[in-house]
C-alpha cells in the first residue's frame, strides 16, 4: 500500500519535462533568464508592438516580485522578431530561441473578436504549460485594459498557468454553487466585494433565480468593486488594483467548483506555486533592480547541415536505401525555400559532401539528393561528423548560433561525449535520429543539451518511421502556412502481384504543393491515384528514381478537396514492403491549416512511472474536437501498440473538448527507446471547432465605483463561426522518442498501476432521487476494467474530503465497472430524505482486481432547493456612463460574488452593496440606496390591496342597491 501511495503522488506531481521544443527558461538567483516572447511571422512590422512588449514585461517584473513574496522577477527577456520583418541596427542573432519554443507568442487568433489572453496547458496540476498567447490587438489596444486589467497583471496571471501549472479560480460554466444552504459565486477569495445584476445597455435588472436549479439565472454577472479590502486572488480577478496576491491556505476557497480545486486536489494556488521546482530552494531576496534586460533577436533564414552515418552497419536492414528515401523526401518537400543546406557523411572519419547551398529551386533540391551517401563501410565516430558540420555552418557568416544539425546514426560510439562541450557552446541546435535498436544511448544528449528534436526509426518498415522522422524536421520559426503538412504515412508488406488500396482525404485547409511519394525495396511497383473528380494518375505521372527506389507524383495547382484513392501493385517476384507518404501545404495563405502537435510527458522514464501521450489538434488556435486520434507506440522489444487518445476530461486528459487528446501508456515491453506516431482522422459532420474556455484571463463585465455599476462592453464571442464544417481530413505526426529503463522481463511484469482518479463526478437530483455520473477509470489507470467502486456520502464537505472512510457507505450492489472511458450512471437506491435546503456530498474510490485503490474522486455536491422564480424588475442606475454596446441585443448575465450568499427564492438588486458573509433570505431583497428600484413584492402587495379594496367597494355597492330594491317591493 505504501508503494501505491508513492505511485499516486508521483502521478500528481509528474513533471512535464518531455515536451517537444520546450522552453530554455531558467530561474537563477530569483531571476528568470531567457524568457522568450516571439512575434508570429504573419504579423506586419510594428515598432509600437515591441515598445508595448517591453513596457508590459518591465511592469510585470515588479508585480511578479511582489506576488511571489520577493522570490522571482524577470531578469533576462528576449523578443524574437520574425524573418519577415526587415533587419535593423540593434537586432541580434538568436541561438536556440525559436517561435516554436517561445514562452509567449504574439499572433492573430484567426477568430473574429478573439482577444482573450490564455495559456495552453496540456497536463495536470504543477505541470508546465505550452505557451501564453496574446493577440496584437490585446497588446496595442488600450481599451482592453478595462476588461482584463493592465497587461502586466494579465501577464503574471498567465505566467502562473504557464510556469507553475495552476488553474483559474473562476468558472464560466459553473458560476454559482450551494454551500451551507447558501448560494455562492465561484471564485477566490470569499472576501471580494461587489454587486450582481443582469445588465443590458444602460439599465440593469435584479438577478432572478432559476426555478429548476435554485441558482441564479445564467445571465447574472458579478461586478466587483473597483476598490477592495482583500489582496487575493490573481488567479480570479487579476484586473483589480488591490488584488496583488495569490490565494493561500488562509484565503483559499476550497469548496468552489473551479479548475484549481478540481485539478489540484483542492490546494490553494500559492501552495502549488511555493512547492514548485522554482521555489523549492528559493528564498526571498532583496533585489536592487527589478528592471529586466530586454534583447531583440531577429530570425534569419534556416541554415542546416545533414550529418549522415555511412558506417558498415548501415548495410543492414536496407538502412542505406531507406536513408536515401527519407532524406530525399526531406530535401524535396520539407526544407523551406530560401534555406541553406550542407551535407556531411561520417564513419570513422567525416567527409564534407557539399558546403551550404541555397534552396531556391527544384534543381538545387535534386542536386542535394545527389550528395546523399550510396555505400556503407567503416566504424562510427559521431563527433567527427558534428565537428565537420560546424565547418560547413560557419561558411555563411563564420558563426553557428541558431544553425541546425541533423545527426543520423545506427551505431555505437564510446567517444561521443568528447564533443558535448563544443556542442553546448556552439549555440547550434542538434536534432538526432536513432536508426535501429543499437544506436548509441548517449545520442539524445546532443539534442537535449541544445533543445533539439530526437527521433527513433526502427527497422520495422511497416511503420515508415524514418520518413516520419525526417518529415518532423520542420523549421521552428517558419509560418505554419508555408510548412509541409503530412497527411498520410503508412507501409505494408504486399505479396507478389497483389494490390494494396487506400484513401487519403485532402481537406479544404490544404492542397497546395501536394505530393504522393511511394517507396519500395525491390522491383518498381505499379501505381494508380484517382482524384475526387475521377481523374487518374498512373505510372507515367510519377517521377521515378530507381536509385533511391522512390516514385513522386506532384499534383498541379491546388489539389481537389475530397477523397483521393490510391492503388499499388507489387510487380516484383518476391513479397516486399511498399510505403506511401502524402504531403501538402496550406491552400490559402490567410487561412491556417489543421495541424497536429504531439508530445510525450517525459523524455526519459523509469518504470513504473507511466508515460502520457498528448496530441493537440487545432485549426489555427481553435481546438478541433470529435476527431479520431490514435498513437502507434513502437516498443523497445520491437512490438507496436496502438493507443486510442481521448479528449474526454478523464484519466490524464485535463479538460473535455479542448482539442488536446491524451492517454496513459502502461504496456511496457523491454528497456530502451520507445517511438510514437500520431494518426488523426476527422469525419465530415462529426469533427468540429470549439472555443478555448480554460487557462485564460477573466473578462471583467464592469466595476462598481461610487456605488454605481460601470459596465464594460459586452463580451464579444470568443469563436467565429463554430458551426463551420471542417469536412473529412487526416494527419500524421511523429511524437518523438522516450528512453525507458527498469522494465521487468516480459512475463514477470507486476500489476503496479491502480485505477486513475475520477475527475468528473457529478451528482444531480432526479425525481426525488440522486443520480451520479462519471467516466469509468480502468484497471490500470485509464485502461481495462476496474473491479469495483466504493461510493460514500456526507453532509459535511470537509469530512468526506479528509476522512473518507468515516462517512456513510452507499450500497453499490449490481454496479460493475464498465470498460475504461465509458460513461457510468448510478441511481442511489438508499432512502435519503430530501427536503428544501438538503446538501449532500459524494465521493468515489475505484479498486482494481489486485485491490489497489485510486485516489479519491472530485467531491460532487447535490442540493435540493425549492426555489421560486423571481421576476427581475428594471433599474436605471443614475449617472452611469455606458460604453458602446454591440448591435445585437446584449445578453443579460448573473453572478453572486464569493463573499456574499443568496437564499433560494430571493433576488439581489444591482444597487445593493454586498459584504462578505452577508446573505439574502427567501422573499427578501436588498435594495440600492441611490438607484430607484421598484420591489416586485411591493408591487404584488399593492395590486392585491387594490383588488381587495375594489372588491369591497363593489360588494358594498351591490349590497346597498339590493337593500334599496327590497324596500321598494316590500308590502305596505
Long-range contacts (C-beta under 8 A, 24 or more apart in sequence): 3-752, 4-754, 4-852, 4-853, 7-608, 7-752, 7-753, 7-754, 8-754, 8-854, 8-855, 10-609, 11-124, 11-610, 11-756, 11-855, 12-124, 12-125, 12-126, 12-265, 12-855, 13-126, 14-123, 14-124, 14-127, 14-601, 14-602, 14-609, 14-612, 15-127, 15-277, 15-601, 15-602, 16-122, 16-123, 16-127, 16-128, 16-165, 16-601, 17-601, 17-602, 17-603, 18-599, 18-600, 18-601, 18-602, 18-603, 18-604, 18-736, 18-738, 19-122, 19-128, 19-130, 19-599, 19-601, 20-453, 20-597, 20-598, 20-599, 20-600, 20-735, 20-736, 21-98, 21-100, 21-101, 21-451, 21-453, 21-476, 22-101, 22-128, 22-451, 23-101, 23-102, 23-103, 23-128, 24-96, 24-97, 24-101, 24-451, 25-103, 25-163, 27-72, 27-278, 27-282, 29-285, 30-70, 30-71, 30-72, 30-73, 30-282, 30-285, 30-287, 31-72, 31-73, 31-74, 31-75, 31-76, 31-287, 32-72, 32-73, 32-74, 32-75, 32-76, 33-75, 33-76, 34-76, 34-78, 34-97, 35-74, 35-76, 35-77, 35-78, 35-103, 35-104, 35-292, 36-77, 36-78, 36-80, 36-97, 36-101, 36-102, 36-103, 36-104, 37-77, 37-78, 37-79, 37-80, 37-102, 37-103, 37-104, 37-105, 37-106, 38-79, 38-80, 38-82, 38-97, 38-98, 38-99, 38-102, 38-104, 38-105, 38-106, 39-79, 39-80, 39-81, 39-82, 39-85, 39-105, 39-106, 39-107, 40-82, 40-99, 40-105, 40-106, 40-107, 40-108, 40-479, 41-82, 41-83, 41-84, 41-99, 41-299, 41-477, 41-478, 41-479, 42-84, 42-107, 42-108, 42-479, 42-481, 43-82, 43-106, 43-107, 43-108, 43-136, 45-84, 45-85, 45-86, 46-136, 46-140, 48-140, 49-106, 49-136, 49-139, 49-140, 50-79, 50-81, 50-296, 52-139, 52-140, 52-151, 53-79, 53-106, 53-139, 54-79, 54-294, 55-151, 56-139, 56-151, 56-152, 56-155, 57-152, 57-155, 57-292, 57-294, 58-291, 58-292, 58-294, 59-150, 59-151, 59-152, 60-151, 60-152, 60-153, 60-155, 60-156, 60-159, 61-290, 61-291, 61-292, 62-152, 62-290, 63-152, 63-153, 63-156, 63-244, 64-156, 64-159, 65-287, 65-290, 66-244, 67-156, 67-234, 67-244, 67-245, 67-246, 68-273, 68-279, 69-284, 70-284, 70-285, 70-286, 70-287, 71-278, 71-279, 71-282, 71-283, 71-284, 71-285, 72-278, 72-279, 72-282, 73-287, 73-290, 73-292, 74-292, 75-292, 75-293, 76-292, 76-293, 76-295, 77-292, 77-293, 77-294, 77-295, 78-294, 78-295, 78-296, 78-297, 79-294, 79-295, 79-296, 79-297, 80-297, 80-299, 81-296, 81-297, 81-298, 81-299, 82-299, 82-477, 83-298, 83-299, 83-300, 83-301, 83-477, 84-479, 85-298, 87-298, 88-298, 90-296, 91-296, 91-297, 91-298, 92-295, 92-296, 92-297, 92-298, 93-297, 93-298, 93-300, 93-399, 93-401, 93-402, 94-297, 94-298, 94-299, 94-401, 94-402, 95-401, 95-402, 95-427, 96-402, 96-427, 96-429, 96-450, 96-451, 97-297, 97-402, 98-299, 98-429, 98-476, 98-477, 99-299, 99-476, 99-477, 100-476, 100-477, 101-451, 101-476, 102-131, 103-131, 103-132, 103-162, 104-131, 104-132, 104-133, 104-134, 104-155, 105-131, 105-132, 105-133, 105-134, 106-134, 106-135, 106-136, 106-139, 107-133, 107-135, 107-136, 107-621, 108-135, 108-136, 109-133, 109-135, 109-620, 109-621, 110-591, 110-592, 110-620, 110-621, 110-622, 111-620, 111-621, 111-622, 111-718, 111-719, 111-720, 112-716, 112-717, 112-720, 113-716, 113-717, 113-718, 113-720, 114-621, 114-718, 114-719, 114-720, 115-141, 115-144, 115-716, 116-692, 116-696, 116-697, 116-699, 116-718, 117-148, 117-154, 117-157, 117-158, 117-696, 117-697, 118-158, 118-692, 118-694, 118-695, 118-696, 118-697, 119-158, 119-161, 119-162, 119-695, 119-696, 120-616, 120-692, 120-695, 121-161, 121-162, 121-165, 121-167, 121-654, 121-694, 121-695, 122-599, 122-614, 122-616, 122-654, 122-660, 122-662, 123-165, 123-601, 123-612, 123-614, 123-652, 123-654, 124-165, 124-263, 124-652, 124-654, 125-165, 125-166, 125-167, 125-263, 125-264, 125-265, 125-267, 125-272, 126-164, 126-165, 126-264, 126-272, 126-275, 126-276, 127-165, 127-601, 128-162, 128-163, 128-164, 128-165, 129-161, 129-162, 129-163, 129-165, 129-695, 130-162, 130-616, 131-162, 132-158, 132-159, 132-161, 132-162, 133-621, 146-700, 146-712, 147-239, 147-699, 147-700, 147-701, 147-712, 147-713, 147-715, 148-238, 148-239, 148-697, 148-698, 148-699, 148-700, 149-237, 149-238, 149-239, 149-240, 149-697, 149-700, 150-239, 153-234, 153-238, 153-239, 154-238, 154-239, 154-697, 156-234, 156-238, 157-234, 157-235, 157-238, 157-697, 158-695, 158-697, 160-234, 160-235, 160-246, 160-269, 160-273, 161-695, 163-276, 163-278, 164-272, 164-273, 164-276, 164-278, 165-272, 165-276, 166-235, 166-246, 166-260, 166-264, 166-269, 166-272, 166-273, 167-235, 167-258, 167-259, 167-260, 167-262, 167-263, 167-264, 167-694, 167-695, 168-235, 168-236, 168-258, 168-259, 168-260, 168-694, 168-695, 168-696, 168-698, 169-233, 169-235, 169-236, 169-247, 169-253, 169-256, 169-258, 169-259, 169-260, 169-269, 170-236, 170-237, 170-258, 170-698, 171-256, 171-257, 171-258, 171-259, 172-693, 173-693, 174-257, 174-258, 175-216, 175-220, 175-222, 175-894, 175-895, 176-215, 176-216, 176-894, 176-895, 176-896, 177-215, 177-255, 177-256, 177-257, 177-861, 178-214, 178-215, 178-839, 178-861, 178-863, 178-865, 179-255, 179-797, 179-839, 179-861, 180-839, 181-837, 181-839, 181-903, 182-901, 182-902, 182-903, 182-919, 183-214, 183-215, 183-216, 183-896, 183-901, 183-902, 183-903, 183-904, 184-255, 184-256, 184-896, 184-898, 184-900, 184-901, 185-222, 185-895, 185-896, 185-897, 185-898, 185-900, 186-256, 186-257, 186-258, 186-898, 187-222, 187-233, 187-236, 187-237, 187-253, 187-256, 187-258, 187-897, 187-898, 188-232, 188-233, 188-235, 188-236, 188-247, 188-251, 188-252, 188-253, 188-256, 188-258, 188-260, 188-268, 188-269, 188-898, 189-230, 189-232, 189-233, 189-236, 189-247, 189-251, 189-252, 189-253, 189-898, 189-899, 190-251, 190-253, 190-898, 190-899, 190-916, 190-917, 191-228, 191-229, 191-230, 191-232, 191-251, 191-898, 191-899, 191-916, 192-224, 192-225, 192-228, 192-230, 192-236, 192-237, 192-240, 192-897, 192-898, 192-899, 193-224, 193-225, 193-228, 193-229, 193-897, 193-899, 193-913, 193-914, 193-915, 193-916, 194-222, 194-223, 194-224, 194-225, 194-704, 194-897, 194-914, 195-222, 195-223, 195-225, 195-704, 195-709, 195-897, 195-910, 195-911, 195-912, 195-913, 195-914, 196-220, 196-221, 196-222, 196-223, 196-894, 196-895, 196-896, 196-897, 196-900, 196-908, 196-910, 196-914, 197-221, 197-223, 197-709, 197-875, 197-894, 197-908, 197-909, 197-910, 198-872, 198-892, 198-893, 198-894, 198-910, 199-701, 199-702, 199-709, 199-711, 199-890, 199-892, 199-893, 199-910, 200-889, 200-890, 200-891, 200-892, 201-882, 201-885, 201-890, 202-876, 202-880, 202-882, 203-874, 203-875, 203-876, 203-877, 204-709, 204-875, 204-877, 204-910, 205-872, 205-873, 205-874, 205-875, 205-892, 205-910, 206-870, 206-872, 206-873, 206-875, 206-907, 206-908, 206-909, 206-910, 206-925, 206-933, 206-936, 207-872, 207-894, 207-895, 207-896, 207-902, 207-907, 207-908, 207-910, 208-869, 208-870, 208-871, 208-872, 208-894, 208-907, 209-867, 209-868, 209-869, 209-870, 209-902, 209-904, 209-905, 209-906, 209-907, 210-867, 210-869, 211-867, 211-868, 211-869, 213-865, 213-867, 214-863, 214-865, 214-866, 214-867, 214-904, 214-905, 215-865, 215-867, 216-894, 216-895, 216-896, 216-902, 216-908, 217-892, 217-894, 218-893, 218-894, 219-891, 219-892, 219-893, 219-894, 220-892, 220-893, 220-894, 220-895, 220-896, 221-701, 221-702, 221-893, 221-894, 221-895, 222-701, 222-895, 222-896, 222-897, 223-701, 223-702, 223-703, 223-704, 223-709, 223-711, 223-910, 224-700, 224-703, 224-704, 224-897, 225-703, 225-704, 225-705, 226-703, 226-704, 226-705, 226-710, 233-269, 234-269, 235-260, 235-269, 236-698, 236-898, 237-698, 237-700, 238-697, 238-698, 239-697, 239-698, 239-700, 245-270, 246-270, 246-273, 253-898, 254-797, 254-798, 254-801, 255-797, 256-898, 257-861, 259-655, 259-694, 261-858, 262-759, 262-858, 263-654, 265-855, 266-801, 266-859, 299-402, 299-477, 300-402, 301-338, 301-339, 301-340, 302-335, 302-336, 302-338, 302-339, 302-340, 302-404, 302-475, 302-477, 302-478, 303-339, 303-340, 303-356, 303-393, 303-396, 303-402, 303-403, 303-404, 304-335, 304-339, 304-340, 304-341, 304-342, 304-403, 304-404, 304-405, 304-406, 305-341, 305-342, 305-343, 305-344, 305-356, 305-389, 305-392, 305-393, 305-403, 305-404, 305-405, 305-406, 306-341, 306-342, 306-343, 306-344, 306-406, 306-408, 307-344, 307-345, 307-346, 307-350, 307-382, 307-385, 307-386, 307-388, 307-389, 307-405, 307-406, 307-407, 307-408, 308-343, 308-344, 308-345, 308-346, 308-372, 308-373, 308-385, 308-408, 309-345, 309-346, 309-347, 309-380, 309-382, 309-385, 309-408, 309-409, 309-410, 309-411, 309-435, 310-345, 310-346, 310-347, 310-373, 310-375, 310-376, 310-377, 310-378, 311-346, 311-347, 311-348, 311-376, 311-377, 311-378, 311-379, 311-380, 311-409, 311-410, 311-411, 312-347, 312-376, 312-377, 312-378, 312-379, 313-376, 313-380, 313-410, 313-411, 313-436, 313-438, 314-373, 314-376, 314-410, 314-435, 315-376, 316-410, 316-436, 316-459, 317-436, 317-459, 318-461, 318-521, 319-376, 319-410, 319-435, 319-436, 319-459, 320-373, 320-374, 320-375, 320-376, 321-521, 321-548, 321-549, 322-457, 322-461, 322-466, 322-519, 323-372, 323-373, 323-408, 323-435, 323-466, 324-369, 324-372, 324-373, 324-374, 324-547, 324-548, 325-466, 325-467, 325-519, 325-548, 325-549, 325-550, 326-457, 326-466, 326-467, 326-469, 326-470, 327-369, 327-372, 327-470, 328-369, 328-372, 328-545, 328-548, 328-550, 329-467, 329-470, 329-471, 329-517, 329-550, 329-581, 329-583, 330-470, 330-471, 330-473, 331-359, 331-365, 331-368, 331-369, 332-365, 332-366, 332-369, 332-515, 332-552, 333-471, 333-484, 333-513, 333-515, 333-517, 333-583, 334-470, 334-471, 334-473, 334-474, 334-484, 334-583, 335-359, 335-365, 336-474, 336-475, 336-478, 336-482, 336-483, 337-482, 339-475, 340-396, 341-368, 342-389, 342-392, 342-393, 342-395, 343-368, 343-371, 343-372, 344-385, 344-388, 344-389, 344-392, 345-373, 345-385, 346-380, 346-381, 346-382, 346-384, 346-385, 346-388, 347-376, 347-377, 347-378, 347-379, 347-380, 347-381, 348-378, 348-379, 348-380, 348-381, 348-384, 349-378, 349-381, 349-384, 350-381, 350-384, 350-385, 350-387, 350-388, 351-388, 352-388, 352-391, 352-392, 355-392, 355-395, 356-392, 356-393, 356-395, 356-396, 369-548, 372-548, 374-547, 379-411, 380-409, 380-411, 380-412, 380-413, 380-440, 381-413, 381-415, 382-407, 382-409, 382-413, 382-416, 382-419, 382-440, 382-443, 382-446, 383-413, 383-415, 383-416, 383-418, 383-419, 386-419, 386-422, 386-423, 386-430, 386-446, 387-419, 387-422, 390-422, 390-426, 390-428, 393-428, 399-427, 400-426, 400-427, 400-428, 401-426, 401-427, 401-428, 402-427, 402-428, 402-429, 403-427, 403-428, 403-429, 404-428, 404-429, 404-430, 404-431, 404-452, 405-429, 405-430, 405-431, 405-452, 406-430, 406-431, 406-432, 406-433, 406-473, 407-431, 407-432, 407-433, 407-443, 407-446, 408-432, 408-433, 408-435, 409-433, 409-434, 409-435, 409-439, 409-440, 409-443, 410-434, 410-435, 410-436, 410-438, 410-439, 411-438, 411-439, 411-440, 412-438, 412-439, 412-440, 413-440, 416-440, 416-442, 416-443, 416-445, 416-446, 417-442, 417-445, 420-445, 420-446, 420-449, 423-449, 423-450, 424-449, 424-450, 426-450, 431-455, 431-473, 433-457, 433-466, 433-469, 433-470, 434-673, 434-737, 435-466, 437-636, 437-638, 437-672, 437-673, 439-673, 441-739, 444-603, 444-737, 444-739, 448-603, 453-736, 454-603, 454-736, 454-737, 455-675, 455-734, 455-736, 455-737, 456-634, 456-673, 456-674, 456-675, 456-737, 457-675, 458-634, 458-638, 458-675, 460-634, 460-638, 460-640, 461-491, 461-521, 461-577, 461-579, 462-490, 462-491, 462-492, 462-493, 462-577, 463-491, 463-632, 463-634, 463-640, 463-677, 464-489, 464-490, 464-491, 464-579, 464-581, 465-634, 465-675, 465-677, 467-519, 467-579, 467-581, 468-677, 468-732, 468-734, 469-734, 471-581, 471-583, 471-734, 472-733, 472-734, 472-736, 480-586, 480-592, 480-593, 480-595, 481-585, 481-586, 481-588, 481-589, 481-590, 481-591, 481-592, 481-593, 482-585, 482-586, 483-585, 484-513, 484-583, 484-584, 484-585, 485-510, 485-583, 485-584, 485-585, 485-586, 485-593, 485-595, 485-731, 486-581, 486-582, 486-583, 486-731, 486-732, 486-733, 487-582, 487-583, 487-584, 487-729, 487-730, 487-731, 487-732, 488-580, 488-581, 488-582, 488-730, 488-732, 489-579, 489-580, 489-581, 489-582, 489-677, 489-732, 490-579, 490-580, 491-577, 491-578, 491-579, 491-580, 492-577, 492-578, 492-579, 493-575, 493-576, 493-577, 494-568, 494-569, 494-570, 494-575, 494-576, 494-577, 494-578, 495-570, 495-575, 496-570, 496-572, 496-573, 496-574, 496-575, 497-569, 497-570, 497-571, 498-569, 498-570, 499-567, 499-568, 499-569, 500-567, 500-568, 500-569, 500-570, 500-578, 501-565, 501-566, 501-567, 501-568, 502-565, 502-566, 502-580, 503-563, 503-564, 503-565, 503-566, 504-563, 504-564, 504-566, 504-582, 504-730, 505-562, 505-563, 505-564, 505-681, 505-682, 505-727, 505-728, 505-729, 505-730, 506-559, 506-560, 506-561, 506-562, 506-564, 506-584, 506-729, 507-561, 507-594, 507-682, 507-726, 507-727, 507-728, 507-729, 508-561, 508-587, 508-727, 509-586, 509-587, 509-588, 509-591, 509-592, 509-593, 509-594, 509-619, 509-726, 509-729, 510-559, 510-584, 510-585, 510-586, 510-587, 510-593, 510-594, 511-558, 511-559, 511-560, 511-561, 511-584, 511-585, 511-587, 512-557, 512-558, 512-559, 512-584, 512-585, 512-586, 512-587, 513-583, 513-584, 513-585, 514-554, 514-555, 514-559, 514-582, 514-583, 514-584, 514-585, 515-552, 515-553, 515-554, 515-555, 515-582, 515-583, 515-584, 516-542, 516-552, 516-553, 516-555, 516-566, 516-580, 516-581, 516-582, 517-550, 517-551, 517-552, 517-553, 517-580, 517-581, 517-582, 517-583, 518-542, 518-550, 518-551, 518-552, 518-568, 518-578, 518-579, 518-580, 519-548, 519-549, 519-550, 519-551, 519-578, 519-579, 519-580, 519-581, 520-549, 520-572, 520-576, 520-577, 520-578, 520-579, 521-549, 521-576, 521-577, 522-572, 522-574, 522-576, 523-570, 523-571, 523-572, 523-573, 523-576, 524-549, 524-551, 524-571, 525-551, 525-568, 525-569, 525-570, 525-571, 525-572, 525-578, 526-568, 526-569, 526-571, 527-551, 527-553, 527-566, 527-567, 527-568, 527-569, 528-566, 528-567, 528-568, 529-553, 529-564, 529-565, 529-566, 529-567, 530-564, 530-565, 530-566, 531-555, 531-559, 531-560, 531-562, 531-564, 532-560, 532-561, 532-562, 532-563, 532-564, 533-560, 558-587, 559-584, 561-727, 563-728, 592-619, 592-620, 593-619, 594-618, 594-619, 594-624, 594-682, 594-726, 594-729, 594-731, 595-619, 595-731, 596-678, 596-680, 596-731, 596-732, 596-733, 597-733, 598-631, 598-676, 598-678, 598-733, 598-734, 598-735, 598-736, 599-735, 599-736, 600-676, 600-735, 600-736, 600-737, 600-738, 602-738, 603-738, 603-739, 604-738, 604-739, 604-740, 604-741, 605-738, 605-739, 605-740, 605-741, 606-740, 606-741, 606-742, 607-668, 607-740, 607-741, 607-742, 607-743, 607-744, 608-752, 608-753, 610-664, 610-665, 610-666, 610-753, 610-781, 611-664, 611-665, 611-666, 611-674, 611-738, 611-740, 612-652, 612-662, 612-663, 612-664, 612-665, 613-643, 613-645, 613-662, 613-663, 613-664, 613-665, 613-676, 613-678, 613-735, 614-645, 614-660, 614-661, 614-662, 615-645, 615-660, 615-661, 615-662, 615-678, 615-680, 615-733, 615-735, 616-659, 616-660, 616-661, 617-659, 617-661, 617-680, 617-731, 618-659, 619-689, 619-726, 621-692, 622-659, 622-689, 622-690, 622-691, 622-692, 622-719, 623-657, 623-658, 623-659, 623-660, 623-689, 623-690, 623-691, 623-692, 624-659, 624-682, 624-687, 624-688, 624-689, 624-690, 624-726, 625-657, 625-658, 625-659, 625-687, 625-688, 625-689, 625-690, 626-683, 626-686, 626-687, 626-688, 627-661, 627-680, 627-681, 627-682, 627-683, 627-687, 628-680, 628-681, 628-682, 628-683, 629-661, 629-678, 629-679, 629-680, 629-681, 630-678, 630-679, 631-663, 631-665, 631-676, 631-677, 631-678, 631-679, 631-735, 632-676, 632-677, 632-679, 633-665, 633-667, 633-674, 633-675, 633-676, 634-674, 634-675, 634-676, 634-677, 635-667, 635-668, 635-669, 635-670, 635-674, 636-669, 636-670, 636-671, 636-672, 636-673, 636-674, 636-740, 636-743, 637-669, 637-670, 637-746, 638-670, 639-669, 641-665, 641-667, 645-678, 646-821, 648-775, 648-821, 649-759, 649-760, 649-775, 650-756, 650-758, 650-759, 650-760, 650-775, 650-777, 650-782, 650-821, 651-756, 651-777, 651-778, 651-781, 651-782, 651-820, 651-821, 652-756, 652-781, 652-782, 654-694, 655-693, 655-694, 656-760, 657-690, 658-690, 658-692, 658-693, 658-694, 659-690, 663-782, 663-783, 664-753, 664-756, 664-780, 664-781, 664-782, 664-783, 666-753, 666-780, 666-781, 666-783, 667-783, 668-740, 668-743, 668-749, 669-743, 669-746, 670-740, 670-743, 670-746, 671-740, 671-741, 671-742, 671-743, 672-739, 672-740, 673-737, 673-738, 673-739, 673-740, 674-737, 674-738, 674-739, 674-740, 675-734, 675-735, 675-736, 675-737, 676-734, 676-735, 676-736, 676-737, 676-738, 677-732, 677-733, 677-734, 677-735, 678-731, 678-732, 678-733, 678-734, 678-735, 679-730, 679-731, 679-732, 680-729, 680-730, 680-731, 680-732, 680-733, 681-728, 681-729, 681-730, 682-726, 682-727, 682-728, 682-729, 682-730, 683-728, 684-725, 684-726, 684-727, 684-728, 685-725, 687-726, 687-728, 687-729, 688-722, 688-723, 688-724, 688-725, 688-726, 689-719, 689-722, 689-724, 689-726, 690-719, 690-722, 691-718, 691-719, 691-722, 692-718, 701-893, 707-911, 707-913, 707-928, 707-929, 707-930, 708-877, 708-878, 708-879, 708-880, 708-930, 708-931, 709-877, 709-880, 709-910, 709-911, 710-880, 710-881, 711-880, 711-882, 711-883, 712-883, 713-883, 713-884, 713-885, 713-886, 714-885, 714-886, 714-890, 714-891, 716-886, 751-780, 751-848, 751-849, 751-850, 751-852, 753-780, 753-781, 753-848, 753-852, 754-780, 754-781, 754-846, 754-848, 754-852, 754-853, 754-854, 755-779, 755-780, 755-781, 755-786, 755-846, 755-847, 755-848, 755-852, 755-853, 755-854, 756-781, 756-782, 756-846, 756-854, 757-854, 757-855, 757-856, 757-857, 758-844, 758-846, 758-854, 758-857, 758-858, 759-857, 759-858, 760-858, 761-842, 761-843, 761-844, 761-857, 761-858, 761-859, 761-860, 762-860, 763-840, 763-842, 763-860, 763-861, 763-862, 764-862, 765-834, 765-862, 765-863, 765-864, 766-827, 768-834, 769-827, 769-828, 770-827, 770-828, 770-832, 770-834, 770-840, 770-842, 770-862, 771-825, 771-826, 771-827, 771-828, 772-824, 772-825, 772-826, 772-827, 772-828, 772-842, 772-844, 772-860, 773-823, 773-824, 773-825, 773-826, 774-823, 774-824, 774-844, 774-857, 775-821, 775-822, 775-823, 775-824, 776-817, 776-818, 776-819, 776-820, 776-821, 776-822, 776-823, 776-824, 777-817, 777-820, 777-846, 777-854, 778-819, 778-820, 778-821, 779-820, 779-848, 779-849, 780-848, 782-820, 782-821, 783-820, 784-819, 784-820, 785-817, 785-818, 785-819, 785-820, 786-817, 786-820, 786-846, 786-847, 786-848, 787-817, 787-847, 787-848, 787-849, 787-851, 788-812, 788-815, 788-816, 788-817, 788-846, 788-847, 789-815, 789-817, 789-844, 789-845, 789-846, 789-847, 790-844, 790-845, 790-846, 790-847, 791-826, 791-842, 791-843, 791-844, 792-842, 792-843, 793-840, 793-841, 793-842, 793-843, 794-840, 794-841, 795-839, 795-840, 795-841, 796-841, 797-841, 797-859, 797-861, 800-841, 800-842, 800-843, 800-859, 801-843, 801-856, 801-859, 804-843, 804-845, 804-856, 807-843, 810-842, 817-846, 834-864, 835-864, 836-864, 836-865, 836-866, 836-904, 837-863, 837-864, 837-865, 837-904, 838-862, 838-863, 838-864, 839-863, 865-904, 866-904, 866-905, 867-904, 867-905, 868-905, 870-905, 870-906, 870-907, 870-936, 871-936, 872-907, 873-933, 873-934, 873-935, 873-936, 873-939, 874-934, 875-909, 875-910, 875-911, 875-928, 875-931, 875-932, 875-933, 876-931, 876-932, 877-910, 877-911, 877-928, 877-931, 878-930, 878-931, 878-932, 907-936, 909-933
